[in-house]
Protein backbone atom coordinates (compact mmCIF):
# COMPACT_ATOMS: atom_id res chain seq x y z
CA UNK A 1 0.00 0.00 0.00
CA UNK A 2 1.03 3.62 -0.61
CA UNK A 3 1.65 6.02 2.27
CA UNK A 4 -0.40 9.18 1.55
CA UNK A 5 0.52 10.97 4.79
CA UNK A 6 3.99 10.83 6.31
CA UNK A 7 4.78 12.83 9.47
CA UNK A 8 8.34 12.89 10.80
CA UNK A 9 9.44 14.54 14.08
CA UNK A 10 6.68 17.15 13.87
CA UNK A 11 6.84 19.98 16.44
CA UNK A 12 4.57 23.00 16.90
CA UNK A 13 5.48 25.70 19.41
CA UNK A 14 3.27 28.61 20.41
CA UNK A 15 4.53 31.73 22.19
CA UNK A 16 2.39 32.76 25.15
CA UNK A 17 1.21 36.30 25.74
CA UNK A 18 -0.56 38.90 23.63
CA UNK A 19 0.96 39.87 20.29
CA UNK A 20 -1.19 42.97 19.74
CA UNK A 21 -4.16 44.79 21.27
CA UNK A 22 -6.04 45.30 18.02
CA UNK A 23 -5.39 49.04 17.57
CA UNK A 24 -2.24 51.04 16.89
CA UNK A 25 -2.95 53.55 19.68
CA UNK A 26 -3.32 50.82 22.33
CA UNK A 27 -0.19 49.06 21.03
CA UNK A 28 1.73 52.33 21.43
CA UNK A 29 0.38 52.77 24.96
CA UNK A 30 1.51 49.26 25.81
CA UNK A 31 4.96 49.88 24.27
CA UNK A 32 5.33 53.14 26.22
CA UNK A 33 4.37 51.41 29.50
CA UNK A 34 6.92 48.65 28.88
CA UNK A 35 9.62 51.26 28.04
CA UNK A 36 9.00 52.94 31.42
CA UNK A 37 8.96 49.51 33.16
CA UNK A 38 5.35 49.95 34.21
CA UNK A 39 2.71 47.17 34.17
CA UNK A 40 0.72 46.52 31.02
CA UNK A 41 -2.30 48.89 31.07
CA UNK A 42 -4.53 46.35 29.29
CA UNK A 43 -3.97 43.29 31.50
CA UNK A 44 -7.12 42.36 33.39
CA UNK A 45 -7.17 42.27 37.18
CA UNK A 46 -6.10 38.86 38.45
CA UNK A 47 -4.28 37.92 35.23
CA UNK A 48 -0.53 37.57 34.90
CA UNK A 49 1.03 40.70 33.41
CA UNK A 50 1.56 40.19 29.69
CA UNK A 51 5.12 41.58 29.94
CA UNK A 52 6.01 38.80 32.38
CA UNK A 53 4.88 36.19 29.83
CA UNK A 54 7.08 37.41 26.99
CA UNK A 55 9.48 34.61 26.12
CA UNK A 56 7.21 31.85 27.53
CA UNK A 57 6.10 29.18 25.09
CA UNK A 58 4.24 25.90 24.95
CA UNK A 59 4.79 22.80 22.80
CA UNK A 60 1.39 21.92 21.34
CA UNK A 61 3.06 19.05 19.41
CA UNK A 62 6.36 17.48 20.43
CA UNK A 63 8.26 15.10 18.11
CA UNK A 64 5.21 13.45 16.52
CA UNK A 65 5.83 10.80 13.83
CA UNK A 66 3.43 8.44 12.00
CA UNK A 67 2.30 7.37 8.54
CA UNK A 68 -1.15 6.78 7.06
CA UNK A 69 -1.73 4.40 4.16
CA UNK A 70 -4.06 4.97 1.23
CA UNK A 71 -7.61 3.83 2.02
CA UNK A 72 -6.98 3.75 5.77
CA UNK A 73 -9.39 5.28 8.31
CA UNK A 74 -7.25 6.56 11.19
CA UNK A 75 -8.80 7.67 14.48
CA UNK A 76 -7.18 10.35 16.64
CA UNK A 77 -8.19 10.54 20.30
CA UNK A 78 -6.93 12.30 23.41
CA UNK A 79 -8.01 14.60 26.18
CA UNK A 80 -8.88 18.27 25.58
CA UNK A 81 -5.73 20.29 24.93
CA UNK A 82 -3.65 17.24 23.99
CA UNK A 83 -2.81 18.62 20.52
CA UNK A 84 -5.29 16.79 18.26
CA UNK A 85 -6.74 19.87 16.55
CA UNK A 86 -3.28 21.41 16.12
CA UNK A 87 -2.15 18.24 14.34
CA UNK A 88 -5.12 18.35 11.94
CA UNK A 89 -4.59 22.06 11.24
CA UNK A 90 -1.00 21.35 10.22
CA UNK A 91 -2.08 18.43 8.00
CA UNK A 92 -4.75 20.67 6.45
CA UNK A 93 -2.14 23.40 5.86
CA UNK A 94 -4.08 25.89 7.99
CA UNK A 95 -0.97 26.49 10.10
CA UNK A 96 2.69 25.66 9.59
CA UNK A 97 4.82 23.42 11.83
CA UNK A 98 7.70 24.84 13.87
CA UNK A 99 9.89 21.93 12.81
CA UNK A 100 9.58 18.49 11.26
CA UNK A 101 8.48 17.15 7.91
CA UNK A 102 4.93 16.53 6.65
CA UNK A 103 4.50 14.79 3.27
CA UNK A 104 0.99 14.52 1.81
CA UNK A 105 -0.03 12.93 -1.49
CA UNK A 106 -3.46 13.94 -2.73
CA UNK A 107 -6.14 16.59 -2.40
CA UNK A 108 -7.39 17.27 1.15
CA UNK A 109 -10.97 18.00 2.20
CA UNK A 110 -11.11 19.09 5.83
CA UNK A 111 -13.81 19.96 8.34
CA UNK A 112 -11.99 21.36 11.36
CA UNK A 113 -14.49 23.58 13.16
CA UNK A 114 -17.84 25.25 12.53
CA UNK A 115 -17.32 27.93 9.89
CA UNK A 116 -13.96 26.79 8.48
CA UNK A 117 -13.80 27.35 4.71
CA UNK A 118 -17.15 29.15 4.40
CA UNK A 119 -17.60 32.86 3.75
CA UNK A 120 -20.47 34.09 5.95
CA UNK A 121 -21.74 36.68 3.44
CA UNK A 122 -22.04 34.15 0.59
CA UNK A 123 -25.02 31.84 0.14
CA UNK A 124 -24.83 28.09 0.64
CA UNK A 125 -24.78 27.62 -3.15
CA UNK A 126 -21.92 30.09 -3.61
CA UNK A 127 -19.93 28.49 -0.78
CA UNK A 128 -20.23 25.05 -2.39
CA UNK A 129 -18.63 26.40 -5.58
CA UNK A 130 -16.06 28.36 -3.58
CA UNK A 131 -14.95 25.23 -1.73
CA UNK A 132 -14.77 23.31 -4.98
CA UNK A 133 -12.47 26.00 -6.43
CA UNK A 134 -10.28 25.88 -3.31
CA UNK A 135 -9.96 22.11 -3.81
CA UNK A 136 -8.88 22.72 -7.42
CA UNK A 137 -12.06 21.38 -9.03
CA UNK A 138 -13.62 22.73 -12.21
CA UNK A 139 -17.04 24.37 -12.02
CA UNK A 140 -18.54 21.62 -14.17
CA UNK A 141 -17.31 18.95 -11.72
CA UNK A 142 -18.87 20.81 -8.78
CA UNK A 143 -22.15 21.25 -10.69
CA UNK A 144 -22.26 17.50 -11.32
CA UNK A 145 -22.01 16.86 -7.56
CA UNK A 146 -24.18 19.81 -6.48
CA UNK A 147 -27.57 18.06 -6.18
CA UNK A 148 -26.00 15.17 -4.28
CA UNK A 149 -24.36 17.59 -1.82
CA UNK A 150 -27.58 19.53 -1.18
CA UNK A 151 -29.63 16.34 -0.79
CA UNK A 152 -27.17 14.90 1.75
CA UNK A 153 -27.05 18.13 3.77
CA UNK A 154 -30.82 18.55 3.94
CA UNK A 155 -30.61 22.36 3.63
CA UNK A 156 -32.04 22.68 0.10
CA UNK A 157 -34.68 25.12 1.40
CA UNK A 158 -31.95 27.54 2.52
CA UNK A 159 -29.30 26.91 -0.16
CA UNK A 160 -29.66 30.48 -1.53
CA UNK A 161 -29.55 32.08 1.94
CA UNK A 162 -26.28 33.61 3.26
CA UNK A 163 -24.68 31.05 5.55
CA UNK A 164 -24.28 33.65 8.34
CA UNK A 165 -28.00 33.08 8.95
CA UNK A 166 -27.58 29.30 9.30
CA UNK A 167 -27.74 27.57 12.66
CA UNK A 168 -24.59 25.71 13.75
CA UNK A 169 -26.28 22.42 12.83
CA UNK A 170 -27.14 23.60 9.31
CA UNK A 171 -23.61 24.96 8.91
CA UNK A 172 -22.06 21.62 9.81
CA UNK A 173 -24.46 19.62 7.64
CA UNK A 174 -23.58 21.60 4.54
CA UNK A 175 -19.86 21.81 5.38
CA UNK A 176 -19.57 18.05 5.86
CA UNK A 177 -21.56 17.34 2.67
CA UNK A 178 -19.19 19.60 0.70
CA UNK A 179 -16.03 18.11 2.26
CA UNK A 180 -17.16 14.50 1.68
CA UNK A 181 -18.67 14.80 -1.80
CA UNK A 182 -16.09 16.88 -3.67
CA UNK A 183 -13.87 13.82 -4.09
CA UNK A 184 -10.89 14.60 -1.83
CA UNK A 185 -8.25 11.88 -1.69
CA UNK A 186 -7.88 12.62 2.03
CA UNK A 187 -10.83 13.57 4.28
CA UNK A 188 -9.96 15.17 7.64
CA UNK A 189 -12.79 15.57 10.17
CA UNK A 190 -12.45 17.13 13.62
CA UNK A 191 -15.00 16.90 16.48
CA UNK A 192 -17.52 19.15 14.71
CA UNK A 193 -20.03 16.31 14.19
CA UNK A 194 -21.00 16.66 17.86
CA UNK A 195 -23.04 19.69 16.75
CA UNK A 196 -25.33 17.58 14.56
CA UNK A 197 -28.22 15.38 15.68
CA UNK A 198 -27.80 11.63 16.19
CA UNK A 199 -29.36 10.72 12.83
CA UNK A 200 -27.02 13.05 10.93
CA UNK A 201 -23.97 11.80 12.87
CA UNK A 202 -24.87 8.25 11.84
CA UNK A 203 -25.25 9.40 8.23
CA UNK A 204 -21.82 11.10 8.36
CA UNK A 205 -20.11 8.02 9.81
CA UNK A 206 -21.65 5.93 7.05
CA UNK A 207 -20.38 8.37 4.42
CA UNK A 208 -16.86 8.36 5.93
CA UNK A 209 -16.93 4.56 5.84
CA UNK A 210 -17.90 4.74 2.15
CA UNK A 211 -15.04 7.18 1.47
CA UNK A 212 -12.53 4.81 3.09
CA UNK A 213 -14.07 1.87 1.21
CA UNK A 214 -13.47 3.69 -2.09
CA UNK A 215 -9.73 3.71 -1.44
CA UNK A 216 -9.58 7.25 -0.05
CA UNK A 217 -8.10 8.13 3.33
CA UNK A 218 -9.95 9.39 6.44
CA UNK A 219 -8.52 11.06 9.56
CA UNK A 220 -11.18 11.30 12.27
CA UNK A 221 -10.88 13.08 15.63
CA UNK A 222 -13.65 12.30 18.10
CA UNK A 223 -14.49 11.88 21.79
CA UNK A 224 -17.13 9.31 20.76
CA UNK A 225 -15.29 6.02 21.28
CA UNK A 226 -18.07 3.97 19.69
CA UNK A 227 -17.79 6.03 16.49
CA UNK A 228 -14.00 5.49 16.48
CA UNK A 229 -14.48 1.73 16.93
CA UNK A 230 -17.05 1.51 14.14
CA UNK A 231 -15.09 3.56 11.61
CA UNK A 232 -11.38 3.10 12.37
CA UNK A 233 -9.29 -0.04 12.74
CA UNK A 234 -6.22 1.96 13.78
CA UNK A 235 -6.03 4.83 16.25
CA UNK A 236 -3.50 7.36 17.58
CA UNK A 237 -3.65 8.44 21.22
CA UNK A 238 -2.27 11.99 21.62
CA UNK A 239 -1.05 12.88 25.12
CA UNK A 240 0.51 16.27 25.93
CA UNK A 241 1.54 16.80 22.33
CA UNK A 242 3.13 13.35 21.90
CA UNK A 243 1.90 10.07 20.41
CA UNK A 244 1.11 8.03 23.53
CA UNK A 245 0.09 4.95 21.54
CA UNK A 246 -0.35 3.95 17.89
CA UNK A 247 -2.33 0.72 17.84
CA UNK A 248 -5.61 -0.95 16.89
CA UNK A 249 -8.67 1.05 17.96
CA UNK A 250 -9.81 -1.21 20.80
CA UNK A 251 -6.40 -1.25 22.47
CA UNK A 252 -5.94 2.50 21.92
CA UNK A 253 -9.32 3.32 23.48
CA UNK A 254 -8.61 1.22 26.56
CA UNK A 255 -5.22 2.91 26.91
CA UNK A 256 -6.81 6.37 26.57
CA UNK A 257 -9.56 5.72 29.09
CA UNK A 258 -7.12 4.38 31.69
CA UNK A 259 -4.23 6.80 31.24
CA UNK A 260 -4.26 9.73 33.61
CA UNK A 261 -7.20 8.35 35.58
CA UNK A 262 -5.71 5.43 37.47
CA UNK A 263 -3.98 7.87 39.83
CA UNK A 264 -7.26 9.73 40.34
CA UNK A 265 -9.06 6.47 41.18
CA UNK A 266 -6.41 5.47 43.72
CA UNK A 267 -6.09 8.92 45.27
CA UNK A 268 -9.63 10.24 45.20
CA UNK A 269 -12.14 7.66 43.98
CA UNK A 270 -15.10 9.67 45.27
CA UNK A 271 -14.48 12.47 42.73
CA UNK A 272 -15.19 11.20 39.24
CA UNK A 273 -14.80 14.39 37.24
CA UNK A 274 -13.66 17.91 38.04
CA UNK A 275 -13.42 21.00 35.85
CA UNK A 276 -13.66 24.79 36.17
CA UNK A 277 -16.92 26.71 35.84
CA UNK A 278 -15.86 28.88 32.92
CA UNK A 279 -18.28 28.68 30.01
CA UNK A 280 -17.55 29.71 26.41
CA UNK A 281 -20.04 32.24 25.04
CA UNK A 282 -21.89 29.60 23.02
CA UNK A 283 -22.40 27.25 26.00
CA UNK A 284 -25.30 27.67 28.43
CA UNK A 285 -24.50 25.09 31.13
CA UNK A 286 -22.22 22.22 32.06
CA UNK A 287 -21.51 19.63 34.73
CA UNK A 288 -18.43 20.65 36.72
CA UNK A 289 -18.09 17.81 39.24
CA UNK A 290 -19.46 14.36 40.08
CA UNK A 291 -18.79 12.88 43.52
CA UNK A 292 -19.42 9.38 44.88
CA UNK A 293 -20.69 9.52 48.49
CA UNK A 294 -22.00 7.03 51.04
CA UNK A 295 -25.46 7.30 52.56
CA UNK A 296 -24.13 9.71 55.22
CA UNK A 297 -22.78 11.97 52.46
CA UNK A 298 -19.20 11.15 53.34
CA UNK A 299 -16.70 10.52 50.51
CA UNK A 300 -16.90 6.87 49.50
CA UNK A 301 -13.37 5.40 49.21
CA UNK A 302 -14.51 2.61 46.88
CA UNK A 303 -17.70 1.30 45.32
CA UNK A 304 -19.05 -2.27 45.45
CA UNK A 305 -21.96 -4.11 43.86
CA UNK A 306 -25.25 -3.51 45.72
CA UNK A 307 -23.81 -0.62 47.70
CA UNK A 308 -26.06 2.20 48.83
CA UNK A 309 -24.54 5.17 47.06
CA UNK A 310 -25.14 8.84 46.27
CA UNK A 311 -23.88 10.50 43.10
CA UNK A 312 -23.64 14.23 43.74
CA UNK A 313 -23.65 16.29 40.53
CA UNK A 314 -22.40 19.87 40.67
CA UNK A 315 -23.25 22.02 37.67
CA UNK A 316 -23.06 25.62 36.46
CA UNK A 317 -25.79 27.26 34.39
CA UNK A 318 -26.25 30.75 32.96
CA UNK A 319 -30.04 30.37 33.01
CA UNK A 320 -32.71 28.77 35.20
CA UNK A 321 -34.95 26.00 33.80
CA UNK A 322 -37.79 25.01 36.18
CA UNK A 323 -38.71 22.03 33.98
CA UNK A 324 -35.12 20.92 33.35
CA UNK A 325 -33.74 17.52 34.30
CA UNK A 326 -30.45 15.72 34.88
CA UNK A 327 -29.12 12.62 33.14
CA UNK A 328 -26.45 10.37 34.65
CA UNK A 329 -25.42 7.21 32.82
CA UNK A 330 -22.84 4.42 33.04
CA UNK A 331 -21.29 2.75 29.98
CA UNK A 332 -18.73 0.10 29.12
CA UNK A 333 -15.49 1.18 27.47
CA UNK A 334 -17.09 0.82 24.02
CA UNK A 335 -19.58 3.43 25.23
CA UNK A 336 -22.60 1.13 25.18
CA UNK A 337 -24.93 2.72 27.71
CA UNK A 338 -25.72 0.20 30.44
CA UNK A 339 -27.63 2.18 33.08
CA UNK A 340 -29.36 5.57 32.86
CA UNK A 341 -30.56 7.62 35.84
CA UNK A 342 -32.96 10.43 34.85
CA UNK A 343 -34.23 13.01 37.37
CA UNK A 344 -37.28 13.90 35.27
CA UNK A 345 -38.82 17.09 36.67
CA UNK A 346 -37.96 16.30 40.31
CA UNK A 347 -35.25 18.97 40.58
CA UNK A 348 -35.05 22.21 38.53
CA UNK A 349 -31.95 23.62 36.88
CA UNK A 350 -31.00 26.85 38.70
CA UNK A 351 -28.78 29.79 37.79
CA UNK A 352 -25.07 29.77 38.78
CA UNK A 353 -23.47 26.83 40.61
CA UNK A 354 -25.62 24.25 42.41
CA UNK A 355 -25.63 20.53 43.24
CA UNK A 356 -28.19 17.74 42.92
CA UNK A 357 -28.00 14.21 44.31
CA UNK A 358 -28.96 10.86 42.82
CA UNK A 359 -29.70 8.14 45.44
CA UNK A 360 -29.16 4.51 44.44
CA UNK A 361 -30.28 1.95 47.01
CA UNK A 362 -28.52 -1.05 45.39
CA UNK A 363 -25.83 -0.26 42.85
CA UNK A 364 -26.64 -2.74 40.04
CA UNK A 365 -23.34 -3.29 38.19
CA UNK A 366 -20.81 -6.06 38.75
CA UNK A 367 -17.08 -5.64 39.40
CA UNK A 368 -15.28 -3.77 36.64
CA UNK A 369 -14.57 -0.29 35.27
CA UNK A 370 -17.26 1.92 33.78
CA UNK A 371 -17.47 5.29 32.05
CA UNK A 372 -19.60 7.99 33.66
CA UNK A 373 -21.61 10.26 31.37
CA UNK A 374 -24.18 12.95 31.90
CA UNK A 375 -25.83 16.18 30.93
CA UNK A 376 -28.65 18.64 31.54
CA UNK A 377 -31.81 18.36 29.42
CA UNK A 378 -35.12 20.06 28.63
CA UNK A 379 -38.37 18.30 27.61
CA UNK A 380 -38.54 17.82 23.83
CA UNK A 381 -35.45 20.03 23.37
CA UNK A 382 -32.60 17.66 24.25
CA UNK A 383 -29.37 18.57 26.03
CA UNK A 384 -28.74 22.23 26.86
CA UNK A 385 -25.09 21.51 27.68
CA UNK A 386 -22.66 19.50 25.58
CA UNK A 387 -23.53 15.93 26.62
CA UNK A 388 -20.43 13.86 27.34
CA UNK A 389 -20.22 10.12 27.82
CA UNK A 390 -16.65 10.21 29.12
CA UNK A 391 -16.88 12.50 32.16
CA UNK A 392 -14.89 10.01 34.19
CA UNK A 393 -14.06 6.41 34.98
CA UNK A 394 -15.27 4.57 38.09
CA UNK A 395 -14.09 1.26 39.43
CA UNK A 396 -16.56 -1.16 41.01
CA UNK A 397 -15.00 -3.69 43.39
CA UNK A 398 -16.16 -7.27 43.76
CA UNK A 399 -18.61 -8.39 46.45
CA UNK A 400 -19.94 -11.91 46.92
CA UNK A 401 -23.59 -10.83 47.05
CA UNK A 402 -24.94 -14.33 46.27
CA UNK A 403 -22.63 -16.18 48.72
CA UNK A 404 -21.17 -18.31 45.94
CA UNK A 405 -17.56 -17.92 47.03
CA UNK A 406 -16.87 -15.48 44.17
CA UNK A 407 -18.11 -11.97 43.32
CA UNK A 408 -19.99 -11.25 40.08
CA UNK A 409 -17.56 -9.79 37.54
CA UNK A 410 -18.01 -7.74 34.38
CA UNK A 411 -16.47 -10.42 32.13
CA UNK A 412 -19.15 -12.91 33.23
CA UNK A 413 -22.14 -10.61 33.83
CA UNK A 414 -22.93 -6.90 33.81
CA UNK A 415 -25.99 -6.57 36.01
CA UNK A 416 -26.60 -8.07 39.42
CA UNK A 417 -30.32 -8.32 40.18
CA UNK A 418 -31.67 -9.27 43.59
CA UNK A 419 -33.82 -12.43 43.31
CA UNK A 420 -34.98 -15.56 45.14
CA UNK A 421 -35.60 -19.26 44.33
CA UNK A 422 -38.12 -21.81 45.53
CA UNK A 423 -39.39 -25.25 44.51
CA UNK A 424 -42.46 -25.04 42.23
N, C-alpha and C positions, 0 to 999 in steps of 0.2 A: 504493500500500500504506500501511497505518496503522502509525505508530511506536508500539510498545507499551512500549518502554523508552527513556527519554531521560535522558542523564547530561550535566550541564553543570558544568565547572570543579570537579569533585569533589576534595576534599582530606580526608585522614584523618591526624591527628597523634596519636601516643602519647607520653605522658610516661614517661621511663625512671626506674628506681628502684622500690623497694618501697613500696606504699601502706600496708599494714598487715601485722602479723606473724601475725595469726590469733587472738590473745587480747588482752584488755584489759590484763592485767598486763604482758605483754611490750611492748605499745605504750607503756605508761607508762614502763617501763624505758628504752625507746629515746628517748622524749621527754626524760626526765631526763638521759640521757647527752648529747643534743644541746644541752640548756640549759647544761650544764657544759662544753660544747665538747670533749667526749671522743668517741672513735670509737664507731661503732655496735656494741653488744655482740653483735649477731646476724649480722654480716657474716662470711662464711666466710674462712678464711685464703687469701690469694692473690687474693681478689676485691676490686674497687674498693669503698671505703667508700660505703654507700648515701647518706650525707649529702653526699658530693661529687657525687653524680649528680642531686641535687634541682635542678630547673630544666632538665635536659637533656631533649631530645625527639627524636623521629624521625618523618619523614614517610613513612608506609606508602603513601599515595597522594598524588600531587602534580599538581593541575590536570588531571584526567582527564575527557575529553569524548568521547561517542560515542552513537549511536542504534542501536536494533535494531528491525527491522520485524516485523510479524506473520507467523508461519510461517517465520521465518528460523532456521537453526541456526548459532549463532555460537560459534566456538572461542576459547578464551583460553589462551595459552601463555606461558611465561617461566620463568626459573630460579627455584630455591627462594629464598624471601624477597623476590621481586619485587613482591608485593602482590596476587597473583591471588585468594587466599582472602579477604583483607580486602575486596576489591571485591565478591565474591559475598555476603559477610556483610552488607554495606551494602544490596545489592540485595534480599536476603532479609529485611531489617529486623531482623537479629539485633543489629546495632550501628548507631549513628547516625554520619553524617559530621560532620567538624569544620566544613566549609564546602562550599558547592556545592549544586546542585539535582538531585534524582533524581525523575523522573516515571515511574510504572509504571501501566499499564492492564491489569487482569486479576488473577486469582488465581494465586498463586505456590506451586509445590511444589518444595521444595529438599532436596537430599541433600548436606550440606556435609562431614560427617565421621562416623565410626562412632559411633552413639549419639545423634546430633542428633534431637530430636523424639520420642524414645522414653523412657518411664518404666521404669526397670529392674525395679521391683517388679510391674508389670502384665504380664499374659500377652501373647503375640503378638496374640491376638484382640482384647483390650481396647485395645492400642496402635493397631490398625488403626482402630477406631472413634474413639479419641482424636484421631488425626491427621485423620480426616475432619471432626470437630467443629472442629478448629483451622482447617481450610480453609474452614469455613462450610457444610459439606454436611449435609444431613438424614440421620438414621439410616437411613431407608429407601433413600436413594441409596447409602450405604456398603454396606448389606446386599446390594443388587443387584450390586455389584462384588466382594463379599467372596470368592466362590469363585474368580473369575478372579485375584484378587490372590494367594491362597494357592497356586493351581496354578502361577502364574508363579514364585513364590518357592521352591517345592519344600520348604517346611518344614511341610507339613500335619500331619506326625507330632508336631510340637512346638508347634502353634499355641496350645495351652492351657497351655504352660509359661511361667513368668516369663522375660522376655527377658534378665535378668541371667545366666541359665544358658546363653544362646546363645553359640556361637563367633562370632568377628568375621565370618566368612564368612556364617553364618546371619543375623546381624544386618543385614549389608549387603543380602543377598538380599531379606529382607522389607522393609527400609526403601526400597529402590529400587522394589519392586513397589507399595508404597503410594504413593510419590511419583508414579509414572508412571501409575497406573491410576485415581487419584481425580480425574481430569479437570481438572488445573490448566491455565490458559491459558498459563502460563510455567513451564517445567521447568528448574531450575538444578541442575547436577550437578558436584560437585568431584571430586578425584582418588580418591574412595573405591572406585571399581570395581577398583583395583589389588589389593584384598583378595580379590576373587572369583577363581574358576578361569577358565581360558580360554574354556570353553564358556559360562559364565554371562556373561562380558564380551561375548561375541559376541551373546548373547541380548539384553543390555541395549542394545547399540549398535543392534540391529535395532528394538527398541522405541522408542528415541529417534528413529530415522529415521521410524518410523510416526507418532510424535507430531508431528514437524515436517511430515510429509506431510498431516496432518489440519488444517493451518492454525494449529497452536499453535507456540509459540516455545521454543527450546532454547538454553541457555547451558551450554557444556561445557568444563571445565578438565581438561587431561590432559597427561601427559608422553609419552603414546603418540602419536607423530606420524602413524602409519598410521591410528589411530582418528579423529584429527582430519581427515585427508584424506578418509576414507570418509564421515564424517558431515557435515562443515561445508564450505561453499563459501567462507565468509568467516572471517577469524581476526584477533584482536587479539594483538599481542606486547607484554607488559608488561615494562618494564625500569626497575628502581629507582623504582617507583611511578608511572611515566609510561607513556603509550602510545607505544611505540617505532615501531610500524607497525600500520596498519589496512588490510588488503589481502586478496586471495584467499588461500586456505589454502596453496597450493603456494609462493607468493612469501613469505608470512609465515614458513613453516617454514624455508625456506632462509635468510632473514634471521636468524631465531632461532639456528639452528645455527652460523652464521658469527660473529654478533656476540659480542664478548668473548673469542673463541677465536683470532682471527687473530693477535693480539699474542702469545698463548701459543705458537702454532705457530712464529712467527718467532723468539721469544726462547728457547724451551726446548722444541723439538719432541720431545725424548726423554721428557718427562713428559706423559702424556696426560691424567691426571686426578689431582687431589690434594684430600684432605679431611681433617678431623680424625678422631680415633679415638673420639670420644664416641658412645655408643650410647643411644638412648632405651630405657626399661625394656622395651618390647615387642619390641625388636630383639635378635637373638642374635648376628649377625655382619654384617660388611660389608667390601667392598673399599675401601681407603683410598688406594691409589696404583697406577698402571700406568706403567711406564717402558719405553721402546724403547731397546735396547742392541745393540751390535755383538757379534760372536762372542767378543771379548776382554772383554766386559762393560763396555765403555766407552760413555758416552752417545752415541747415534747422532744426528748433527746433522740428517740427513734420510733418508728411506726411499725405495728404488727397487724396481721390479719385479725379481723373482728374487734379491733380496738375502738373505743369511744374516742372520737377525735373532733376537733374544731379547726376548720380552715378559716383563718381571718384574712380577708381581702381588703387592702388599703388602696384607695383610688383617688384620682384628682380629676375634677371636671370643671369646665368653664361655665357650664349651665346646669340648671336643676331640671330633672325629669321625673315628675311625680309617678308616672306610669312606667318608669324604666325598670329593668331587671338585670340580674347578674348571672353569668354563665361560668361554671367551673367544670372542666372536664379532664379526664385522665386517658392517656393513649399509650400504645406500645411504641417501640422505637421506629416502627414504620409509619407512625402517626395514624393508625387505625383507632378511632375513638372507642373506648371500652365503656366508660361510665360518664354520664353527664348529670351535673347538679344545676338545676335552674331555679332561681328565686321567684320567678313569676312576678307578681305585683306586690309581694310581701314587704319589700323594702324599697323606698324611692332612691333615685340618684340625686344627690345634693350638690350644691356648688362648693368649690374648693376641695380640701382634703378631708376624707371621712373613711370609716371602716365599716364593713359588714361581716357577719359571721355565718358560716355554714356548718351546722351540727350533723354529724354522722354517728348514729348509735352503734353500728357494726360495720367497720370498714370492710368492703366486700372483696378486695383483690388479694391474690395469693402472693407469696414471696417473690420479689423481683424488683426491677427498676422501671419506672413509668414517667412519661412526660406529663407535665402539668400545663394546661391551656386555659384560656379564659377571655372574657370580654364583657362589655356593657352593651345592652340591647334595648331597642324600643319595639313595641308591638307593630308588626307589619312593615317595619322600616329597617330591620337588621341591626348590625353592630354600629354604634356611634363612635367607638374607638377602633383602632386597627387590631382586629382579633388576631391573637397569636396562639399557636398550639405548641410552642416551645418556651414557655415562660420559665420553666425550670425542670429539674429532674428529682424525683423522690425515690427513696429506697424503702421497700417494705420488707421487714425481716420475718423469718419463718416462725410459725406458732402451731403446735400440734393441737388444733382445735377439735379434731375428731378422735383424739386419743388412739391414733394408729401407730404411734412410735416414730412418725415422720410428719413434718409440716407440709401442707400443700404448697407446691412451687409452680412458678409461671410456666416452666417447660412442660409440665404435666397438665395443669389446669389454670385458667385465669381467674374464675370467680369461685368464691366459697360461700355457698348458700346454706343457712341453717335448715336442718330437716330432721325427721325422725322416721323410724321403721317399726313395723309390727306385723305379726303373722295375720294373713287374711283368712 
